[in-house]
Amino acid sequence: MKSIPSRLLKDSCLLKTEISRDEWGKPVYSEARLENVCIRAGVLGEESSLSAENVPFGVLYFDAEKSRPVGAEFVPLKQVVTFGGESFRILSCERFCCEGRLHHMKVRLGRK
């Protein structure tokens, strides 16, 4: 199966992974730049302060062949994606395989 076309992988973003918490409980992150990804962000309809964190807001597509860095991993609720000046929490990650090999990952994003 062919990889996702390059014309669709025109976005880049910052992936922040929580590695610890400081003495005040604030997360401490490591950072990695994701290149050649596709991000489709939407606008939430109604949201309440209680449910906004769990409402999907967008999707990030990471191609196994063309996206960088190779071998990136996505950990729900422990990582944040910064794109277009906004930060989004990773809610879930689906892996799509073809003939036993990873083809791409679909990462659902929600409000941080």
Phi, psi and omega in degrees: 000137180289153178287171177298136181301140181303327182296340178268344183259058186259000184262161171220158182202172178255128177256119180249125181249126178292123180250338178191186175230145180279184185295345178258006179085006180279135181297144173249129187244149163263154184234144175219140178270124176263130180239156176058049176243168176240124179240127176241102180259144180240183178248130179290143174285253176272141174218148176243162181295340181277330187246357187300327183291335185256007179269120179303139183241337181188182181223140174245129177253127181241113181278132183295333183265319190256336182283153182231149359283147178301138177083012179302143178242149181237125185243108180306138176069354178250355182232154180230138175251129176252123184212132178060031178081003179239154179248139181228138178276142175283123181264324180199164178218123176253135179256129179248123184244154176224123180053042177080001180244145177297130177260307177199168176239141177248114186250117179275135182246146177225170178300140179283000000 
